[in-house]
Amino acid sequence: ASCCRKCWCRRTPGTLSLRLDVEGGESCECTELDHIMDFSSPSAPCALLKASLVAAGAVIFGPGAPPLQEQLSGDGGGLWLQCWSRLPRGSGMGTSSIMAGAMLRAVGQACGKPYSLEGAVHGVLEVEQLLTTGGGWQDQVGGLYPGFKLCQSQATLPLSVTTEVLPVFPYVLTNLESHIVLVYTGMARLAKTLLQDVLRRWHLRVPSVVATIEKLQETAQAQREAVISGDIAMVGA
């Protein structure tokens, strides 16, 4: 995670509970499976952390699933998962997707089942489905992989995302950093609501939406060439 977002996870061998903390905000102590069952409600306390634990396989649900304390006892004890972000909620900076990827990697490491970057990208898709927010893969690719990258997926299932980290000359980075300004309007919004609206209009084949999505693909390829060649003017075009 970057300096704006961090998370960590470790085993707590002397306990049989899940301790979940969002620094400066929510905190949960889970000793039963019922305490985690609300992971599908985005507004529930520590919902993102709970969904990440379920997606990572640290907690098992379903018919015949053993009690939480029994699961933790067999796995080496409890877990303490903590995360924090300096970015405001609903900022549109992809914080939840990036944090989910970081949490999957942290939980996987603590449980002895480490995630690769590619595995974390796909794992976040599951987290967001469990959370019922939905989502794509561009945010977690942007936050988990370094530098400039081009990510693609074919229109097939199961979804497979490939990521190419682009070679960039140091002077290009310096020039870009001197030209880019991040402005936060203070307007928060839930990605789930926006995504549902976009998907609805896509399924209706609204011409402006279809044209925009087609243009996104063309622009991505053009920007790849511009970044690699160091064409700053084209990057900003």
C-alpha positions in Angstrom: 0.0 0.0 0.0 1.1 3.6 -0.6 1.8 6.2 2.1 -1.9 7.2 1.8 -3.1 3.7 2.6 -1.7 0.9 4.8 -2.8 -2.3 6.3 -1.3 -5.2 8.2 -2.4 -8.6 9.6 -0.8 -10.9 12.2 -1.7 -14.0 14.1 -2.7 -13.7 17.8 -1.9 -17.2 19.1 -3.3 -16.5 22.6 -6.8 -15.6 21.3 -9.6 -17.3 19.3 -11.2 -14.2 17.8 -10.9 -11.8 14.9 -9.9 -8.3 15.8 -10.7 -5.8 13.1 -9.6 -2.1 13.3 -10.0 0.8 10.9 -7.6 3.4 12.4 -9.5 6.4 13.6 -12.8 4.8 13.0 -14.5 1.4 13.3 -13.4 -1.5 15.5 -14.9 -5.0 15.8 -14.1 -8.1 17.9 -15.6 -11.2 16.3 -15.8 -14.5 18.3 -18.7 -16.1 16.4 -19.6 -16.5 12.7 -22.7 -14.4 13.3 -20.5 -11.5 14.1 -19.2 -11.5 10.5 -22.4 -12.3 8.6 -23.1 -8.7 7.8 -20.1 -8.5 5.4 -22.5 -8.1 2.5 -23.7 -4.7 3.8 -21.2 -1.9 2.8 -22.4 0.3 5.7 -21.8 -2.4 8.4 -18.9 -1.9 10.8 -15.6 -3.2 9.2 -17.6 -4.7 6.3 -14.6 -4.4 3.9 -12.3 -6.2 6.4 -14.9 -8.9 6.9 -15.4 -9.5 3.2 -11.6 -9.7 2.7 -11.2 -12.3 5.4 -14.0 -14.4 3.8 -12.6 -14.0 0.3 -9.1 -15.0 1.5 -10.5 -18.2 3.0 -9.5 -17.2 6.6 -13.1 -17.7 7.6 -15.3 -20.5 6.2 -19.1 -20.1 5.9 -21.8 -22.5 4.6 -23.6 -25.7 5.7 -21.5 -27.7 8.1 -18.9 -25.0 8.7 -17.3 -25.3 12.1 -17.7 -22.5 14.7 -15.3 -19.6 14.3 -13.3 -20.4 17.4 -12.9 -24.0 16.2 -11.7 -22.7 12.8 -9.2 -20.4 14.4 -7.9 -23.0 16.9 -7.1 -25.3 14.0 -5.3 -22.5 12.1 -3.0 -21.4 14.8 -5.0 -18.8 16.7 -6.9 -15.5 16.1 -6.1 -12.8 13.6 -5.7 -9.0 14.1 -6.3 -7.1 10.9 -5.9 -3.3 10.8 -6.0 -0.8 8.0 -6.0 3.0 7.6 -6.3 5.5 4.8 -5.7 9.3 4.7 -8.1 9.6 1.8 -11.7 10.6 2.6 -14.4 8.0 2.1 -16.1 8.3 -1.3 -13.2 10.3 -2.8 -13.3 8.4 -6.1 -9.6 7.4 -5.7 -10.4 3.6 -5.6 -9.5 3.4 -1.9 -11.7 0.4 -1.1 -10.4 -1.7 -4.0 -6.8 -0.9 -3.2 -7.3 -1.6 0.5 -9.0 -4.9 -0.3 -6.0 -5.9 -2.4 -3.6 -5.0 0.4 -5.7 -6.8 2.9 -5.9 -10.0 0.9 -2.1 -10.0 0.6 -1.7 -9.2 4.3 -4.2 -11.9 5.4 -2.7 -14.4 3.0 0.8 -13.8 4.4 -0.4 -14.2 7.9 -2.2 -17.4 7.1 0.6 -18.9 5.1 -1.2 -18.6 1.8 0.5 -15.6 0.1 -1.2 -13.8 -2.8 0.7 -12.8 -5.9 -0.1 -9.4 -7.3 -2.2 -11.0 -10.1 -4.0 -13.2 -7.5 -4.8 -10.2 -5.4 -6.2 -8.3 -8.4 -8.6 -11.2 -9.1 -9.3 -11.7 -5.4 -10.6 -8.1 -5.1 -13.2 -8.9 -7.6 -14.5 -11.6 -5.2 -14.3 -9.2 -2.3 -16.4 -6.6 -4.1 -19.0 -9.2 -5.0 -19.3 -10.4 -1.4 -19.6 -6.8 -0.3 -22.3 -6.3 -3.0 -20.7 -3.1 -4.2 -19.5 -4.6 -7.5 -16.6 -3.1 -9.3 -13.9 -3.7 -12.0 -10.2 -4.3 -11.8 -8.7 -1.0 -12.8 -8.5 0.5 -9.2 -6.6 -2.4 -7.7 -4.3 -2.8 -10.7 -3.5 1.0 -10.3 -2.7 0.7 -6.6 -1.0 -2.7 -6.4 1.3 -2.5 -9.4 4.0 0.2 -9.5 4.3 3.1 -12.0 2.4 3.3 -15.3 0.7 0.2 -16.5 -1.7 -1.1 -19.2 -4.2 -3.7 -18.0 -6.5 -5.7 -20.2 -9.0 -8.5 -20.1 -10.8 -10.5 -22.8 -14.6 -10.7 -23.0 -14.6 -14.2 -21.6 -15.4 -16.0 -18.3 -13.6 -16.6 -16.0 -12.2 -13.2 -16.2 -8.4 -13.0 -16.7 -6.7 -9.6 -16.2 -3.2 -9.1 -17.7 -1.1 -6.2 -16.6 1.9 -4.7 -18.4 4.1 -2.4 -16.4 5.4 0.3 -18.8 9.0 1.3 -19.0 9.3 5.0 -18.3 12.3 7.3 -18.6 13.1 9.2 -15.4 12.8 12.6 -17.1 9.2 11.7 -18.2 8.3 11.0 -14.6 9.8 14.3 -13.5 7.9 16.3 -16.2 4.6 14.6 -15.4 5.0 15.2 -11.7 5.5 18.9 -12.4 2.3 19.1 -14.5 -0.2 17.0 -12.6 -2.4 18.5 -9.9 -4.9 16.4 -7.8 -8.1 18.4 -6.8 -10.6 17.0 -4.3 -14.0 18.6 -4.6 -15.3 17.2 -1.2 -18.2 15.5 -2.9 -18.5 11.9 -1.7 -20.3 9.2 -3.7 -20.8 5.4 -3.4 -19.2 3.6 -6.4 -22.0 0.9 -6.2 -24.6 3.5 -7.2 -22.5 4.9 -10.1 -21.7 1.4 -11.3 -25.3 0.2 -11.4 -26.2 3.3 -13.4 -23.5 2.8 -15.9 -24.2 -0.9 -16.3 -27.9 -0.2 -16.8 -27.2 2.3 -19.6 -24.7 -0.1 -21.1 -27.2 -2.9 -21.3 -29.7 -0.5 -22.8 -27.0 0.3 -25.4 -27.2 4.0 -24.8 -25.1 5.4 -27.7 -23.1 7.9 -25.6 -22.2 5.2 -23.1 -21.2 2.7 -25.8 -19.1 5.3 -27.6 -17.4 6.3 -24.4 -16.4 2.8 -23.5 -15.1 2.1 -27.0 -13.1 5.3 -26.8 -11.6 4.3 -23.4 -9.9 1.3 -25.1 -8.5 3.4 -27.9 -7.3 6.0 -25.5 -5.5 3.5 -23.3 -3.5 2.2 -26.2 -2.6 5.7 -27.4 -1.5 6.6 -23.8 0.7 3.5 -23.6 2.6 4.7 -26.7 2.8 8.3 -25.4 4.1 7.2 -22.0 6.7 4.9 -23.4 7.9 7.5 -26.0 7.9 10.3 -23.4 5.4 12.4 -25.4 4.1 14.6 -22.5 1.9 16.6 -24.8 0.1 13.5 -26.0 -0.4 12.3 -22.4 -2.2 15.5 -21.6 -4.2 15.7 -24.8 
